[in-house]
Amino acid sequence: MIKFINNLLTRRILKKHAIAFSEWNDVISKIPMLSGLSSVEKARLRKLTTLFLSKKHIVGAHDLNITQTMRLTIASQACLQILNLGIDSFNGWVEIIVYPGAFKVSRTVTSEDGLVHQKINHLSGEAWDKGPLILSWEDVSSESYLLHSGQNVVIHEFAHKLDMLNGRANGMPPLHPNMTIEDWSETLSKAYELLNKKLDNFQHSSINPYASTNPGEFFAVISEYFFTAPHILFEFCPDVYEQLKQYYRQNTLQRYN
């Protein structure tokens, strides 16, 4: 009975908030990351995007006017990550705040010698546990309409949201029944340690050094590579690619062949 009611509500949402095909096609045709999807996958993505936009509030900061194109650009890429996971993967929060450009964040930092001071960072995105997700539209538009290998702020921040389904962002999102925590932890930990070792020895790495910050950022960054440059991720560590393939239930390498 519950399943029947949920299906009925979903159909009503899809009918009431249907995205005009002309608007949809105009936006996704300009996002290279979506070009490799099959017609069936694009139809599923459109459905998820419709449900996503009915559940989330996208608001502009500093008087930024949020257009339908902006909403679809953000939502379609976010929903690419949950293409085979389902809309419930983004439960527990409702708001996306979009700044015109990079935004300032001030944090209290304690140095190695115990001194406490304020540090100001300029960010392109940030995800809060059970709170809003924040994006810079300048960075979103730059990385959406032109493919940047291993760089997509929407993928990065929404990966944090998936990670946070288990609590804090620590690189351990809820895994599927056919996956084991041991395999996930061992595979990603070895790759994380390898990356840090290379950087410590001033060796070149094909993976963005920001991934070495902590396990949570490692998961978010490798998710960026999984969707924008899977061949680089596969060359860096095929076992990591395989774990993400199982988690996201997508084989992104096939889309770039």
C-alpha positions as CSV (number, residue, x, y, z in Angstrom):
1,M,0.0,0.0,0.0
2,I,2.8,2.4,0.9
3,K,4.6,1.6,-2.3
4,F,1.4,2.3,-4.3
5,I,0.9,5.7,-2.6
6,N,4.6,6.6,-3.2
7,N,4.2,5.7,-6.9
8,L,1.0,7.7,-7.1
9,L,2.7,10.8,-5.5
10,T,5.7,10.4,-7.9
11,R,3.4,10.4,-10.9
12,R,1.6,13.5,-9.7
13,I,4.9,15.3,-9.2
14,L,6.2,14.3,-12.6
15,K,3.0,15.5,-14.2
16,K,2.7,18.8,-12.2
17,H,6.4,19.8,-12.5
18,A,7.1,18.3,-15.9
19,I,10.2,19.9,-17.6
20,A,9.5,21.1,-21.1
21,F,11.5,18.9,-23.5
22,S,12.8,21.9,-25.4
23,E,14.2,23.4,-22.2
24,W,15.6,20.1,-21.1
25,N,17.2,19.2,-24.4
26,D,18.7,22.7,-24.8
27,V,20.5,22.4,-21.4
28,I,21.7,18.9,-21.4
29,S,23.0,19.1,-25.0
30,K,25.5,21.8,-23.7
31,I,26.8,19.6,-20.9
32,P,29.6,17.3,-22.3
33,M,29.5,15.0,-19.2
34,L,25.9,14.0,-20.2
35,S,26.5,13.4,-23.9
36,G,27.5,9.8,-23.5
37,L,24.2,8.7,-21.8
38,S,21.9,6.5,-23.7
39,S,18.4,7.6,-24.6
40,V,17.0,5.4,-21.8
41,E,19.5,6.9,-19.3
42,K,18.6,10.5,-20.4
43,A,14.9,9.7,-19.9
44,R,15.7,8.4,-16.3
45,L,17.9,11.5,-15.7
46,R,15.0,13.8,-16.7
47,K,12.7,12.0,-14.3
48,L,15.2,12.2,-11.4
49,T,15.9,15.9,-12.2
50,T,12.1,16.7,-12.1
51,L,11.8,15.0,-8.7
52,F,14.9,16.7,-7.5
53,L,13.7,20.2,-8.4
54,S,10.3,19.5,-6.7
55,K,12.1,18.6,-3.4
56,K,15.0,21.1,-3.3
57,H,15.0,24.9,-3.1
58,I,17.7,26.6,-5.2
59,V,18.2,30.2,-4.1
60,G,20.5,32.9,-5.2
61,A,22.8,34.8,-2.9
62,H,23.8,38.5,-3.4
63,D,20.7,39.1,-5.6
64,L,21.7,36.4,-8.1
65,N,18.7,35.6,-10.2
66,I,18.3,31.8,-10.6
67,T,17.0,30.9,-14.0
68,Q,15.5,27.7,-15.2
69,T,18.7,27.0,-17.2
70,M,20.7,27.3,-14.0
71,R,18.4,25.1,-12.1
72,L,18.5,22.4,-14.8
73,T,22.3,22.7,-15.1
74,I,22.9,22.0,-11.4
75,A,20.1,19.5,-10.9
76,S,20.9,17.3,-14.0
77,Q,24.5,16.9,-13.0
78,A,23.6,16.2,-9.4
79,C,21.2,13.6,-10.5
80,L,23.7,12.0,-12.8
81,Q,25.4,10.7,-9.6
82,I,22.2,9.1,-8.4
83,L,21.1,7.8,-11.8
84,N,21.0,4.3,-10.5
85,L,20.8,5.1,-6.8
86,G,17.4,6.9,-6.6
87,I,16.2,10.2,-5.5
88,D,16.1,9.2,-1.8
89,S,19.9,9.4,-1.8
90,F,19.6,13.1,-1.4
91,N,17.2,13.0,1.5
92,G,17.7,15.0,4.7
93,W,18.2,18.5,3.4
94,V,16.4,20.9,1.1
95,E,18.4,24.0,0.2
96,I,21.0,24.9,-2.5
97,I,22.5,28.3,-2.2
98,V,24.2,29.7,-5.3
99,Y,26.6,32.6,-5.2
100,P,27.6,34.6,-8.3
101,G,31.2,33.6,-7.8
102,A,33.6,32.2,-5.2
103,F,32.5,33.0,-1.7
104,K,34.4,33.7,1.5
105,V,34.4,31.4,4.5
106,S,36.0,32.4,7.8
107,R,37.1,29.6,10.1
108,T,38.9,29.4,13.4
109,V,42.2,27.6,12.9
110,T,44.8,26.4,15.5
111,S,48.4,26.3,14.3
112,E,51.0,23.7,15.3
113,D,52.3,26.0,18.0
114,G,48.8,26.3,19.6
115,L,48.0,29.8,18.3
116,V,44.4,30.4,17.3
117,H,43.5,32.7,14.4
118,Q,40.9,33.3,11.8
119,K,41.5,31.9,8.3
120,I,39.5,33.1,5.3
121,N,39.1,30.8,2.3
122,H,37.6,31.5,-1.1
123,L,35.5,28.5,-2.0
124,S,33.7,27.3,-5.1
125,G,31.4,25.0,-3.2
126,E,30.6,23.6,0.3
127,A,28.3,21.0,1.7
128,W,26.9,21.1,5.2
129,D,25.8,18.0,7.1
130,K,22.0,18.1,7.1
131,G,22.3,21.7,5.9
132,P,22.5,23.5,2.6
133,L,24.8,22.9,-0.2
134,I,26.6,26.0,-1.5
135,L,27.9,26.6,-5.0
136,S,29.6,29.3,-7.0
137,W,27.7,29.8,-10.3
138,E,30.9,31.0,-12.0
139,D,32.6,27.7,-11.3
140,V,29.5,25.7,-12.0
141,S,29.0,27.2,-15.5
142,S,32.7,27.0,-16.3
143,E,32.9,23.3,-15.4
144,S,29.5,22.3,-16.8
145,Y,29.6,23.6,-20.4
146,L,33.3,22.7,-21.0
147,L,34.6,19.4,-19.7
148,H,37.5,19.7,-17.3
149,S,39.2,16.4,-16.5
150,G,38.8,15.7,-12.8
151,Q,37.1,19.0,-12.0
152,N,33.4,19.5,-11.5
153,V,32.2,21.3,-8.4
154,V,28.6,20.0,-8.6
155,I,29.9,16.4,-8.6
156,H,32.3,17.2,-5.8
157,E,29.8,18.8,-3.4
158,F,27.0,16.3,-4.1
159,A,29.5,13.4,-3.5
160,H,29.9,14.9,0.0
161,K,26.2,14.8,0.5
162,L,26.2,11.1,-0.5
163,D,29.1,10.5,1.9
164,M,27.2,12.3,4.7
165,L,24.3,9.8,4.6
166,N,26.4,7.7,7.0
167,G,27.1,10.8,9.2
168,R,30.2,13.0,8.7
169,A,32.0,13.1,5.3
170,N,34.7,10.5,5.9
171,G,34.9,8.7,2.5
172,M,32.5,6.0,3.6
173,P,29.0,6.4,2.0
174,P,26.4,3.7,2.6
175,L,27.4,0.7,0.5
176,H,25.2,-1.7,-1.4
177,P,24.6,-5.2,0.0
178,N,26.8,-6.8,-2.6
179,M,29.7,-4.5,-1.5
180,T,31.9,-5.0,1.6
181,I,33.2,-2.3,3.9
182,E,36.6,-4.2,4.0
183,D,37.1,-4.1,0.2
184,W,36.0,-0.4,0.0
185,S,38.2,0.7,2.9
186,E,41.3,-1.3,1.9
187,T,41.1,-0.2,-1.7
188,L,40.5,3.5,-1.1
189,S,42.9,3.6,1.8
190,K,45.8,2.2,-0.2
191,A,45.1,4.6,-3.1
192,Y,44.9,7.5,-0.6
193,E,48.2,6.5,1.0
194,L,49.8,6.1,-2.4
195,L,48.7,9.6,-3.4
196,N,50.1,11.1,-0.2
197,K,53.4,9.3,-0.6
198,K,53.8,10.6,-4.1
199,L,53.1,14.1,-3.0
200,D,55.4,13.9,0.0
201,N,58.2,12.8,-2.4
202,F,57.4,15.6,-4.8
203,Q,56.4,13.1,-7.5
204,H,53.8,13.9,-10.2
205,S,50.3,12.6,-9.7
206,S,47.5,12.5,-12.3
207,I,45.0,13.0,-9.4
208,N,44.3,16.5,-8.0
209,P,46.5,16.9,-4.9
210,Y,43.4,18.3,-3.1
211,A,42.4,14.6,-2.8
212,S,45.1,14.1,-0.3
213,T,43.5,16.5,2.2
214,N,41.5,13.8,4.0
215,P,39.5,10.6,3.1
216,G,36.3,12.7,2.6
217,E,37.9,14.9,0.1
218,F,39.5,11.9,-1.5
219,F,36.1,10.4,-2.2
220,A,34.7,13.6,-3.6
221,V,37.7,14.2,-5.9
222,I,37.8,10.6,-7.2
223,S,34.1,11.0,-7.9
224,E,34.9,14.0,-10.0
225,Y,37.3,11.8,-12.0
226,F,34.9,9.0,-12.2
227,F,32.4,11.2,-14.1
228,T,34.6,13.6,-16.0
229,A,37.8,11.6,-16.7
230,P,37.3,7.9,-15.8
231,H,40.4,6.9,-17.9
232,I,42.6,8.9,-15.6
233,L,41.1,7.4,-12.5
234,F,41.4,3.9,-14.0
235,E,45.1,4.4,-14.8
236,F,45.8,5.8,-11.4
237,C,44.1,2.8,-9.6
238,P,41.8,0.4,-11.5
239,D,40.6,-1.1,-8.2
240,V,39.3,2.3,-7.0
241,Y,37.5,2.7,-10.3
242,E,35.9,-0.7,-9.8
243,Q,34.7,0.3,-6.3
244,L,33.1,3.5,-7.6
245,K,31.6,1.5,-10.5
246,Q,29.9,-0.8,-8.0
247,Y,28.9,2.1,-5.8
248,Y,27.4,4.4,-8.4
249,R,26.2,1.4,-10.5
250,Q,27.6,3.1,-13.6
251,N,30.4,2.2,-16.0
252,T,31.5,5.7,-17.1
253,L,34.5,4.4,-19.0
254,Q,32.1,3.2,-21.7
255,R,30.7,6.7,-22.2
256,Y,34.1,8.1,-23.2
257,N,35.1,5.4,-25.7
